[in-house]
Every structure is written in C-alpha cells, then in structure tokens.
C-alpha cells in the first residue's frame, strides 16, 4: 500500500489536478490539528508514516482506547467507538499502521463491548463533557452497527485477528440486513466488502431506508466492477462509496457537501476547524 499511495497518479492525482494544495496547506497550518497536518504531509507531501502514527497515539487512553476529542463530535477524554473508527481510518489511509497501538484498541473494544459484541455508539464517559447533540447515551447501551461496521471493515482489511472481531463479525452477519436507518446502513456497508453475499442481502435494507431519506444511487456490478445497471434510490445525507464486488452504493447530500465540511481525496468529508457542525451521518 505504501508504494501505491505515494504514487501521485495512483491515489492523489484526481484531487491534485483540481485542488490548490499550497492553499490547502496554508489553511491547515492556520486552522487544523497536528493530526490533520501530519495526514496532509503524508498523503500529499511524501511525509513519513511515523508522525501520523504518533499523532493518533496522542489520543490513546490508559485503557488502550482512543478518545480525548479525536472524533470532534465528542470532546470528552474517555475512549469512544467513533474515535476508534476515526483513528483506525487515519492509520490505514496513511499506511501508518502500528500493531501494538491497534492491539490495545482491540483490547479496549473487547473490554467495553456489549454482550453481543460490537461497540456502543456513545460510551457513558461522554456525559458531562462537550459533545454533539446527537451523541446521546442509549439506556440499553446496546451495540452500534455504524461504529462496529466501520471498525471491523478496517481491521479485516488489515488482516487483524482478535476475539472481539470474531464476536462482532458474527453479530454483523446476523443484524446487518436488518439495518433500519441511514446510520446503520452506513456501518453495514463498511463491513459488506468482507462478507460474501452480504451485498445482495442488504438490497432490501437499502430500499427500505431509501423510502424516508433524500438521495441515494445504487448500482449492481460484477466482480470486474462494471455496472449492470443503475438503480436510483433515496439515501442519507452523507458521502460514501463502498464497493463489495456486487454493489456500489453512492450516498450524497442533495446539494453539495454537508455544511461545514470539505471533501477529502477519498470523497469523505473532513471537518473544518472553524466551529461548523456536520450532520450526524457525516463522518467528518
């Protein structure tokens, strides 16, 4: 992976062609966290992986999880599932993977997991600390499909082995097709690449969720990725494209990117550090 992402034509050519990287770098220097500045250096300036890994590790807690406001929607110090999802994504995209750091994360996930496995969307440790209004602690503290699906998808891509992953995969296999909200569907799609046949089983959920949400485009594809025909549905206000070899699901806001976000090279919005708040379904 390291060679491919360092090759401009492989992963960054599209955004480089239409983006003033110098201006972006100046904006990051004035507004962004060290974490995001290190990400930029790594992805666009041929920077080293170590500083990205160290920047993520700065958000690690004694229990092995990630918190301390790594996910800007939750500013409390405690470890949180969404913070873990963001930290793993950063390590993965920058090829700054660290087995010891990830091992501690998995141990925290296992220790904090509900009986079914997975992870709660919001850990109760957020209470009393600044957080987005949609970060509400659920009374049952049950498993969260959006957090579990995104986390497991990255860990499986990296061929990580851990008892928490085994339990969570079993739970996702059973529950992903029952996704009943844009957030749950988003997590199910994060797992779909790693579960043969799941894409087809998600089709009814996509249609079900589409009835109450704005704009989704889904198309069936073959293993080669060639489309077999578009199916226009309705979908959540978020941006994500996930290919499972059978389906490609594109979810986009009805008009541009969510307020307060700018689009990253992978199509995902990054949160700007100007105080704007993104929608709960947008992973900023």
Phi and psi in degrees as GROMACS dihedral restraints (atoms count N, CA, C in turn):
[ dihedral_restraints ]
;  ai    aj    ak    al  type     phi  dphi    fc
    3     4     5     6     1   -61.3    20    10
    4     5     6     7     1   -40.3    20    10
    6     7     8     9     1   -66.6    20    10
    7     8     9    10     1   -40.9    20    10
    9    10    11    12     1   -66.2    20    10
   10    11    12    13     1   -40.7    20    10
   12    13    14    15     1   -79.7    20    10
   13    14    15    16     1   -17.5    20    10
   15    16    17    18     1   -80.0    20    10
   16    17    18    19     1   -12.4    20    10
   18    19    20    21     1   -85.9    20    10
   19    20    21    22     1   113.4    20    10
   21    22    23    24     1   -53.6    20    10
   22    23    24    25     1   -38.8    20    10
   24    25    26    27     1   -72.2    20    10
   25    26    27    28     1   -16.9    20    10
   27    28    29    30     1   -81.5    20    10
   28    29    30    31     1   -45.6    20    10
   30    31    32    33     1  -131.4    20    10
   31    32    33    34     1   -17.4    20    10
   33    34    35    36     1  -120.6    20    10
   34    35    36    37     1    -1.3    20    10
   36    37    38    39     1   -60.2    20    10
   37    38    39    40     1   -41.6    20    10
   39    40    41    42     1   -61.7    20    10
   40    41    42    43     1   -48.9    20    10
   42    43    44    45     1   -73.4    20    10
   43    44    45    46     1   -33.1    20    10
   45    46    47    48     1   -62.4    20    10
   46    47    48    49     1   -37.3    20    10
   48    49    50    51     1   -66.0    20    10
   49    50    51    52     1   -26.3    20    10
   51    52    53    54     1  -119.4    20    10
   52    53    54    55     1     9.8    20    10
   54    55    56    57     1  -126.2    20    10
   55    56    57    58     1   138.8    20    10
   57    58    59    60     1   -83.8    20    10
   58    59    60    61     1    94.3    20    10
   60    61    62    63     1   -64.9    20    10
   61    62    63    64     1   -33.0    20    10
   63    64    65    66     1   -63.0    20    10
   64    65    66    67     1   -42.4    20    10
   66    67    68    69     1   -66.6    20    10
   67    68    69    70     1   -39.9    20    10
   69    70    71    72     1   -61.9    20    10
   70    71    72    73     1   -41.4    20    10
   72    73    74    75     1   -64.0    20    10
   73    74    75    76     1   -39.2    20    10
   75    76    77    78     1   -65.2    20    10
   76    77    78    79     1   -40.2    20    10
   78    79    80    81     1   -62.8    20    10
   79    80    81    82     1   -44.5    20    10
   81    82    83    84     1   -62.9    20    10
   82    83    84    85     1   -39.1    20    10
   84    85    86    87     1   -61.5    20    10
   85    86    87    88     1   -33.8    20    10
   87    88    89    90     1   -89.7    20    10
   88    89    90    91     1   -21.0    20    10
   90    91    92    93     1  -130.3    20    10
   91    92    93    94     1   -25.2    20    10
   93    94    95    96     1   -88.7    20    10
   94    95    96    97     1   162.7    20    10
   96    97    98    99     1   -72.4    20    10
   97    98    99   100     1   160.8    20    10
   99   100   101   102     1   -56.0    20    10
  100   101   102   103     1   -39.7    20    10
  102   103   104   105     1   -53.0    20    10
  103   104   105   106     1   -50.5    20    10
  105   106   107   108     1   -73.6    20    10
  106   107   108   109     1   -29.0    20    10
  108   109   110   111     1   -67.5    20    10
  109   110   111   112     1   -39.0    20    10
  111   112   113   114     1   -67.6    20    10
  112   113   114   115     1   -36.5    20    10
  114   115   116   117     1   -60.5    20    10
  115   116   117   118     1   -45.2    20    10
  117   118   119   120     1   -61.3    20    10
  118   119   120   121     1   -46.0    20    10
  120   121   122   123     1   -58.5    20    10
  121   122   123   124     1   -42.1    20    10
  123   124   125   126     1   -68.2    20    10
  124   125   126   127     1   -45.0    20    10
  126   127   128   129     1   -82.0    20    10
  127   128   129   130     1   -29.2    20    10
  129   130   131   132     1  -123.7    20    10
  130   131   132   133     1   -10.9    20    10
  132   133   134   135     1  -124.3    20    10
  133   134   135   136     1    19.0    20    10
  135   136   137   138     1    58.0    20    10
  136   137   138   139     1    37.4    20    10
  138   139   140   141     1   -74.1    20    10
  139   140   141   142     1   171.0    20    10
  141   142   143   144     1   -81.0    20    10
  142   143   144   145     1   156.2    20    10
  144   145   146   147     1   -76.2    20    10
  145   146   147   148     1   -31.5    20    10
  147   148   149   150     1   -53.8    20    10
  148   149   150   151     1   -48.3    20    10
  150   151   152   153     1   -62.0    20    10
  151   152   153   154     1   -30.4    20    10
  153   154   155   156     1   -68.1    20    10
  154   155   156   157     1   -46.1    20    10
  156   157   158   159     1   -58.8    20    10
  157   158   159   160     1   -44.3    20    10
  159   160   161   162     1   -65.2    20    10
  160   161   162   163     1   -36.2    20    10
  162   163   164   165     1   -66.0    20    10
  163   164   165   166     1   -40.1    20    10
  165   166   167   168     1   -67.4    20    10
  166   167   168   169     1   -42.8    20    10
  168   169   170   171     1   -61.9    20    10
  169   170   171   172     1   -23.8    20    10
  171   172   173   174     1   -63.7    20    10
  172   173   174   175     1   -19.2    20    10
  174   175   176   177     1   -95.8    20    10
  175   176   177   178     1     4.4    20    10
  177   178   179   180     1   -75.6    20    10
  178   179   180   181     1   141.6    20    10
  180   181   182   183     1  -102.7    20    10
  181   182   183   184     1   169.7    20    10
  183   184   185   186     1   -60.3    20    10
  184   185   186   187     1   -28.8    20    10
  186   187   188   189     1   -80.1    20    10
  187   188   189   190     1    -1.1    20    10
  189   190   191   192     1    96.7    20    10
  190   191   192   193     1   -18.2    20    10
  192   193   194   195     1   -79.3    20    10
  193   194   195   196     1   179.7    20    10
  195   196   197   198     1  -115.9    20    10
  196   197   198   199     1   138.5    20    10
  198   199   200   201     1  -157.3    20    10
  199   200   201   202     1  -132.6    20    10
  201   202   203   204     1    59.6    20    10
  202   203   204   205     1    27.2    20    10
  204   205   206   207     1    82.0    20    10
  205   206   207   208     1    15.9    20    10
  207   208   209   210     1   -56.6    20    10
  208   209   210   211     1   -48.0    20    10
  210   211   212   213     1   -85.6    20    10
  211   212   213   214     1   112.6    20    10
  213   214   215   216     1   -60.9    20    10
  214   215   216   217     1   -17.2    20    10
  216   217   218   219     1   -70.2    20    10
  217   218   219   220     1   -20.3    20    10
  219   220   221   222     1  -127.3    20    10
  220   221   222   223     1   109.9    20    10
  222   223   224   225     1   -95.8    20    10
  223   224   225   226     1     3.3    20    10
  225   226   227   228     1   -72.7    20    10
  226   227   228   229     1   162.8    20    10
  228   229   230   231     1   -75.5    20    10
  229   230   231   232     1   -24.2    20    10
  231   232   233   234     1   -66.4    20    10
  232   233   234   235     1   155.8    20    10
  234   235   236   237     1   -68.9    20    10
  235   236   237   238     1   142.6    20    10
  237   238   239   240     1  -140.0    20    10
  238   239   240   241     1   145.9    20    10
  240   241   242   243     1   -58.1    20    10
  241   242   243   244     1   -48.0    20    10
  243   244   245   246     1   -61.3    20    10
  244   245   246   247     1   -32.9    20    10
  246   247   248   249     1   -66.7    20    10
  247   248   249   250     1   -38.8    20    10
  249   250   251   252     1   -62.8    20    10
  250   251   252   253     1   -44.4    20    10
  252   253   254   255     1   -59.1    20    10
  253   254   255   256     1   -43.6    20    10
  255   256   257   258     1   -67.4    20    10
  256   257   258   259     1   -44.8    20    10
  258   259   260   261     1   -61.5    20    10
  259   260   261   262     1   -43.2    20    10
  261   262   263   264     1   -64.3    20    10
  262   263   264   265     1   -39.2    20    10
  264   265   266   267     1   -62.8    20    10
  265   266   267   268     1   -41.0    20    10
  267   268   269   270     1   -64.5    20    10
  268   269   270   271     1   -46.4    20    10
  270   271   272   273     1   -60.4    20    10
  271   272   273   274     1   -40.1    20    10
  273   274   275   276     1   -70.1    20    10
  274   275   276   277     1   -49.3    20    10
  276   277   278   279     1   -66.7    20    10
  277   278   279   280     1   -30.1    20    10
  279   280   281   282     1   -92.4    20    10
  280   281   282   283     1     2.5    20    10
  282   283   284   285     1    50.9    20    10
  283   284   285   286     1    45.4    20    10
  285   286   287   288     1  -112.1    20    10
  286   287   288   289     1    29.9    20    10
  288   289   290   291     1   -60.7    20    10
  289   290   291   292     1   138.9    20    10
  291   292   293   294     1  -135.2    20    10
  292   293   294   295     1   114.9    20    10
  294   295   296   297     1   -62.2    20    10
  295   296   297   298     1   -38.9    20    10
  297   298   299   300     1   -66.5    20    10
  298   299   300   301     1   -44.1    20    10
  300   301   302   303     1   -63.1    20    10
  301   302   303   304     1   -45.1    20    10
  303   304   305   306     1   -68.8    20    10
  304   305   306   307     1   -35.7    20    10
  306   307   308   309     1   -61.1    20    10
  307   308   309   310     1   -41.5    20    10
  309   310   311   312     1   -64.9    20    10
  310   311   312   313     1   -37.2    20    10
  312   313   314   315     1   -62.0    20    10
  313   314   315   316     1   -45.8    20    10
  315   316   317   318     1   -63.6    20    10
  316   317   318   319     1   -37.5    20    10
  318   319   320   321     1   -63.7    20    10
  319   320   321   322     1   -39.9    20    10
  321   322   323   324     1   -65.7    20    10
  322   323   324   325     1   -43.9    20    10
  324   325   326   327     1   -56.6    20    10
  325   326   327   328     1   -41.9    20    10
  327   328   329   330     1   -66.7    20    10
  328   329   330   331     1   -42.6    20    10
  330   331   332   333     1   -69.8    20    10
  331   332   333   334     1   -32.8    20    10
  333   334   335   336     1   -96.3    20    10
  334   335   336   337     1    -0.4    20    10
  336   337   338   339     1   -70.6    20    10
  337   338   339   340     1   147.1    20    10
  339   340   341   342     1   -63.2    20    10
  340   341   342   343     1   168.4    20    10
  342   343   344   345     1   -56.2    20    10
  343   344   345   346     1   -32.0    20    10
  345   346   347   348     1   -74.2    20    10
  346   347   348   349     1   -15.3    20    10
  348   349   350   351     1   105.0    20    10
  349   350   351   352     1  -157.1    20    10
  351   352   353   354     1    63.2    20    10
  352   353   354   355     1  -147.6    20    10
  354   355   356   357     1  -154.4    20    10
  355   356   357   358     1   151.5    20    10
  357   358   359   360     1   -71.3    20    10
  358   359   360   361     1   153.6    20    10
  360   361   362   363     1   -69.2    20    10
  361   362   363   364     1   -44.5    20    10
  363   364   365   366     1  -128.6    20    10
  364   365   366   367     1   120.2    20    10
  366   367   368   369     1   -76.9    20    10
  367   368   369   370     1   142.1    20    10
  369   370   371   372     1   -57.4    20    10
  370   371   372   373     1   -16.9    20    10
  372   373   374   375     1   -62.9    20    10
  373   374   375   376     1   -12.2    20    10
  375   376   377   378     1   -75.2    20    10
  376   377   378   379     1   -19.7    20    10
  378   379   380   381     1   -62.2    20    10
  379   380   381   382     1   133.7    20    10
  381   382   383   384     1    89.8    20    10
  382   383   384   385     1    -1.7    20    10
  384   385   386   387     1  -119.2    20    10
  385   386   387   388     1   155.1    20    10
  387   388   389   390     1   -58.9    20    10
  388   389   390   391     1   134.9    20    10
  390   391   392   393     1  -161.1    20    10
  391   392   393   394     1   161.6    20    10
  393   394   395   396     1   -64.3    20    10
  394   395   396   397     1   150.4    20    10
  396   397   398   399     1   -62.8    20    10
  397   398   399   400     1   -24.6    20    10
  399   400   401   402     1   -83.6    20    10
  400   401   402   403     1    -4.6    20    10
  402   403   404   405     1   -82.9    20    10
  403   404   405   406     1    80.9    20    10
  405   406   407   408     1  -109.4    20    10
  406   407   408   409     1   129.9    20    10
  408   409   410   411     1   -71.5    20    10
  409   410   411   412     1   124.5    20    10
  411   412   413   414     1   -82.2    20    10
  412   413   414   415     1   138.6    20    10
  414   415   416   417     1   -57.3    20    10
  415   416   417   418     1   -36.8    20    10
  417   418   419   420     1   -81.4    20    10
  418   419   420   421     1   -16.7    20    10
  420   421   422   423     1    52.0    20    10
  421   422   423   424     1    44.6    20    10
  423   424   425   426     1   -81.2    20    10
  424   425   426   427     1   176.9    20    10
  426   427   428   429     1   -72.5    20    10
  427   428   429   430     1   149.6    20    10
  429   430   431   432     1  -109.7    20    10
  430   431   432   433     1   121.4    20    10
  432   433   434   435     1   -69.4    20    10
  433   434   435   436     1   -36.9    20    10
  435   436   437   438     1   -66.1    20    10
  436   437   438   439     1   -45.8    20    10
  438   439   440   441     1   -69.0    20    10
  439   440   441   442     1   -46.3    20    10
  441   442   443   444     1   -63.2    20    10
  442   443   444   445     1   -44.1    20    10
  444   445   446   447     1   -63.6    20    10
  445   446   447   448     1   -43.3    20    10
  447   448   449   450     1   -68.3    20    10
  448   449   450   451     1   -41.2    20    10
  450   451   452   453     1   -66.8    20    10
  451   452   453   454     1   -50.0    20    10
  453   454   455   456     1   -62.4    20    10
  454   455   456   457     1   -38.3    20    10
  456   457   458   459     1   -57.4    20    10
  457   458   459   460     1   -43.1    20    10
  459   460   461   462     1   -69.9    20    10
  460   461   462   463     1   -44.4    20    10
  462   463   464   465     1   -62.5    20    10
  463   464   465   466     1   -39.4    20    10
  465   466   467   468     1   -68.8    20    10
  466   467   468   469     1   -36.3    20    10
  468   469   470   471     1   -59.9    20    10
  469   470   471   472     1   -35.6    20    10
  471   472   473   474     1   -89.5    20    10
  472   473   474   475     1     6.5    20    10
  474   475   476   477     1    58.8    20    10
  475   476   477   478     1    38.5    20    10
  477   478   479   480     1   -80.2    20    10
  478   479   480   481     1   140.8    20    10
  480   481   482   483     1  -118.2    20    10
  481   482   483   484     1   128.8    20    10
  483   484   485   486     1  -164.4    20    10
  484   485   486   487     1   145.7    20    10
  486   487   488   489     1   -56.1    20    10
  487   488   489   490     1   -35.2    20    10
  489   490   491   492     1   -61.4    20    10
  490   491   492   493     1   -38.7    20    10
  492   493   494   495     1   -63.3    20    10
  493   494   495   496     1   -44.3    20    10
  495   496   497   498     1   -59.7    20    10
  496   497   498   499     1   -46.8    20    10
  498   499   500   501     1   -63.2    20    10
  499   500   501   502     1   -41.7    20    10
  501   502   503   504     1   -71.8    20    10
  502   503   504   505     1   -37.1    20    10
  504   505   506   507     1   -60.7    20    10
  505   506   507   508     1   -43.0    20    10
  507   508   509   510     1   -60.2    20    10
  508   509   510   511     1   -42.7    20    10
  510   511   512   513     1   -66.1    20    10
  511   512   513   514     1   -42.3    20    10
  513   514   515   516     1   -66.9    20    10
  514   515   516   517     1   -39.0    20    10
  516   517   518   519     1   -56.1    20    10
  517   518   519   520     1   -38.9    20    10
  519   520   521   522     1   -79.8    20    10
  520   521   522   523     1   -39.2    20    10
  522   523   524   525     1  -100.2    20    10
  523   524   525   526     1   -21.9    20    10
  525   526   527   528     1   -54.2    20    10
  526   527   528   529     1   -43.7    20    10
  528   529   530   531     1   -65.6    20    10
  529   530   531   532     1   -11.4    20    10
  531   532   533   534     1   -93.1    20    10
  532   533   534   535     1     8.3    20    10
  534   535   536   537     1   -49.9    20    10
  535   536   537   538     1   127.7    20    10
  537   538   539   540     1  -124.6    20    10
  538   539   540   541     1    13.9    20    10
  540   541   542   543     1  -149.6    20    10
  541   542   543   544     1   160.9    20    10
  543   544   545   546     1   -57.0    20    10
  544   545   546   547     1   -37.5    20    10
  546   547   548   549     1   -67.1    20    10
  547   548   549   550     1   -45.7    20    10
  549   550   551   552     1   -63.5    20    10
  550   551   552   553     1   -40.1    20    10
  552   553   554   555     1   -64.1    20    10
  553   554   555   556     1   -38.2    20    10
  555   556   557   558     1   -58.7    20    10
  556   557   558   559     1   -44.8    20    10
  558   559   560   561     1   -67.4    20    10
  559   560   561   562     1   -40.0    20    10
  561   562   563   564     1   -60.7    20    10
  562   563   564   565     1   -38.2    20    10
  564   565   566   567     1   -66.6    20    10
  565   566   567   568     1   -31.6    20    10
  567   568   569   570     1   -65.7    20    10
  568   569   570   571     1   -25.6    20    10
  570   571   572   573     1   -93.7    20    10
  571   572   573   574     1   -19.1    20    10
  573   574   575   576     1   -61.1    20    10
  574   575   576   577     1   -32.9    20    10
  576   577   578   579     1   -61.6    20    10
  577   578   579   580     1   -20.3    20    10
  579   580   581   582     1  -108.0    20    10
  580   581   582   583     1     6.5    20    10
  582   583   584   585     1  -130.7    20    10
  583   584   585   586     1   102.2    20    10
  585   586   587   588     1   -55.2    20    10
  586   587   588   589     1   132.2    20    10
  588   589   590   591     1    86.2    20    10
  589   590   591   592     1    -9.9    20    10
  591   592   593   594     1   -68.8    20    10
  592   593   594   595     1   -34.4    20    10
  594   595   596   597     1   -57.3    20    10
  595   596   597   598     1   -44.9    20    10
  597   598   599   600     1   -64.9    20    10
  598   599   600   601     1   -37.9    20    10
  600   601   602   603     1   -69.8    20    10
  601   602   603   604     1   -20.7    20    10
  603   604   605   606     1   -82.3    20    10
  604   605   606   607     1   -14.8    20    10
  606   607   608   609     1   -53.9    20    10
  607   608   609   610     1   -46.4    20    10
  609   610   611   612     1   -61.7    20    10
  610   611   612   613     1   -36.1    20    10
  612   613   614   615     1   -65.6    20    10
  613   614   615   616     1   -40.3    20    10
  615   616   617   618     1   -60.1    20    10
  616   617   618   619     1   -45.3    20    10
  618   619   620   621     1   -66.6    20    10
  619   620   621   622     1   -37.9    20    10
  621   622   623   624     1   -65.0    20    10
  622   623   624   625     1   -47.1    20    10
  624   625   626   627     1   -68.1    20    10
  625   626   627   628     1   -31.4    20    10
  627   628   629   630     1   -65.4    20    10
  628   629   630   631     1   -20.9    20    10
  630   631   632   633     1   -69.1    20    10
  631   632   633   634     1   -19.7    20    10
  633   634   635   636     1  -122.8    20    10
  634   635   636   637     1    10.7    20    10
  636   637   638   639     1  -133.6    20    10
  637   638   639   640     1   159.3    20    10
  639   640   641   642     1   -65.5    20    10
  640   641   642   643     1   -72.7    20    10
  642   643   644   645     1  -137.6    20    10
  643   644   645   646     1   113.6    20    10
  645   646   647   648     1  -132.1    20    10
  646   647   648   649     1   141.1    20    10
  648   649   650   651     1  -120.0    20    10
  649   650   651   652     1   126.6    20    10
  651   652   653   654     1  -126.0    20    10
  652   653   654   655     1   139.9    20    10
  654   655   656   657     1  -139.5    20    10
  655   656   657   658     1   141.4    20    10
  657   658   659   660     1   -84.7    20    10
  658   659   660   661     1   135.0    20    10
  660   661   662   663     1  -130.7    20    10
  661   662   663   664     1   159.1    20    10
  663   664   665   666     1   -85.9    20    10
  664   665   666   667     1  -179.2    20    10
  666   667   668   669     1   -61.3    20    10
  667   668   669   670     1   -26.6    20    10
  669   670   671   672     1   -77.2    20    10
  670   671   672   673     1   -11.3    20    10
  672   673   674   675     1    91.7    20    10
  673   674   675   676     1    -2.0    20    10
  675   676   677   678     1   -75.9    20    10
  676   677   678   679     1   135.1    20    10
  678   679   680   681     1   -70.3    20    10
  679   680   681   682     1   142.3    20    10
  681   682   683   684     1   -97.8    20    10
  682   683   684   685     1    -3.0    20    10
  684   685   686   687     1   140.4    20    10
  685   686   687   688     1   134.7    20    10
  687   688   689   690     1   -76.9    20    10
  688   689   690   691     1   146.1    20    10
  690   691   692   693     1  -124.8    20    10
  691   692   693   694     1   113.0    20    10
  693   694   695   696     1   -89.6    20    10
  694   695   696   697     1   120.3    20    10
  696   697   698   699     1  -124.1    20    10
  697   698   699   700     1  -171.5    20    10
  699   700   701   702     1  -111.5    20    10
  700   701   702   703     1   146.5    20    10
  702   703   704   705     1  -149.6    20    10
  703   704   705   706     1   176.8    20    10
  705   706   707   708     1   -74.2    20    10
  706   707   708   709     1   164.7    20    10
  708   709   710   711     1   -84.4    20    10
  709   710   711   712     1    79.5    20    10
  711   712   713   714     1  -155.9    20    10
  712   713   714   715     1   167.5    20    10
  714   715   716   717     1  -121.0    20    10
  715   716   717   718     1   119.6    20    10
  717   718   719   720     1  -163.8    20    10
  718   719   720   721     1   140.4    20    10
  720   721   722   723     1  -126.7    20    10
  721   722   723   724     1   123.2    20    10
  723   724   725   726     1  -127.7    20    10
  724   725   726   727     1   126.5    20    10
  726   727   728   729     1  -107.9    20    10
  727   728   729   730     1   129.1    20    10
  729   730   731   732     1  -107.1    20    10
  730   731   732   733     1     3.7    20    10
  732   733   734   735     1    90.2    20    10
  733   734   735   736     1   -14.4    20    10
  735   736   737   738     1  -122.0    20    10
  736   737   738   739     1   -40.9    20    10
  738   739   740   741     1  -122.9    20    10
  739   740   741   742     1   145.0    20    10
  741   742   743   744     1  -119.2    20    10
  742   743   744   745     1   120.7    20    10
  744   745   746   747     1  -111.8    20    10
  745   746   747   748     1   118.2    20    10
  747   748   749   750     1  -110.8    20    10
  748   749   750   751     1   122.2    20    10
  750   751   752   753     1  -117.6    20    10
  751   752   753   754     1   122.2    20    10
  753   754   755   756     1  -137.0    20    10
  754   755   756   757     1   148.2    20    10
  756   757   758   759     1   -61.7    20    10
  757   758   759   760     1   156.7    20    10
  759   760   761   762     1   -68.1    20    10
  760   761   762   763     1   -23.3    20    10
  762   763   764   765     1  -146.6    20    10
  763   764   765   766     1    94.5    20    10
  765   766   767   768     1    74.6    20    10
  766   767   768   769     1  -161.2    20    10
  768   769   770   771     1   -89.4    20    10
  769   770   771   772     1   156.8    20    10
  771   772   773   774     1   -56.1    20    10
  772   773   774   775     1   145.2    20    10
  774   775   776   777     1   -57.0    20    10
  775   776   777   778     1   133.8    20    10
  777   778   779   780     1    87.9    20    10
  778   779   780   781     1     2.4    20    10
  780   781   782   783     1  -121.0    20    10
  781   782   783   784     1   155.1    20    10
  783   784   785   786     1  -124.1    20    10
  784   785   786   787     1   153.0    20    10
  786   787   788   789     1   -84.3    20    10
  787   788   789   790     1   134.1    20    10
  789   790   791   792     1   -85.2    20    10
  790   791   792   793     1   177.2    20    10
  792   793   794   795     1   -64.6    20    10
  793   794   795   796     1   -24.4    20    10
  795   796   797   798     1   -92.3    20    10
  796   797   798   799     1     2.5    20    10
  798   799   800   801     1    92.5    20    10
  799   800   801   802     1    -7.7    20    10
  801   802   803   804     1   -88.1    20    10
  802   803   804   805     1   143.7    20    10
  804   805   806   807     1   -74.0    20    10
  805   806   807   808     1   142.5    20    10
  807   808   809   810     1  -104.0    20    10
  808   809   810   811     1   141.3    20    10
  810   811   812   813     1   -72.5    20    10
  811   812   813   814     1   130.7    20    10
  813   814   815   816     1   -78.3    20    10
  814   815   816   817     1   157.2    20    10
  816   817   818   819     1  -102.6    20    10
  817   818   819   820     1    38.5    20    10
  819   820   821   822     1  -104.4    20    10
  820   821   822   823     1     6.6    20    10
  822   823   824   825     1    96.1    20    10
  823   824   825   826     1    -5.4    20    10
  825   826   827   828     1   -68.7    20    10
  826   827   828   829     1   149.5    20    10
  828   829   830   831     1  -115.0    20    10
  829   830   831   832     1   130.1    20    10
  831   832   833   834     1   -88.3    20    10
  832   833   834   835     1   165.5    20    10
  834   835   836   837     1   -68.6    20    10
  835   836   837   838     1   156.2    20    10
  837   838   839   840     1   -64.4    20    10
  838   839   840   841     1   -23.0    20    10
  840   841   842   843     1   -87.1    20    10
  841   842   843   844     1    -5.9    20    10
  843   844   845   846     1   -95.9    20    10
  844   845   846   847     1   121.6    20    10
  846   847   848   849     1   -84.6    20    10
  847   848   849   850     1    95.2    20    10
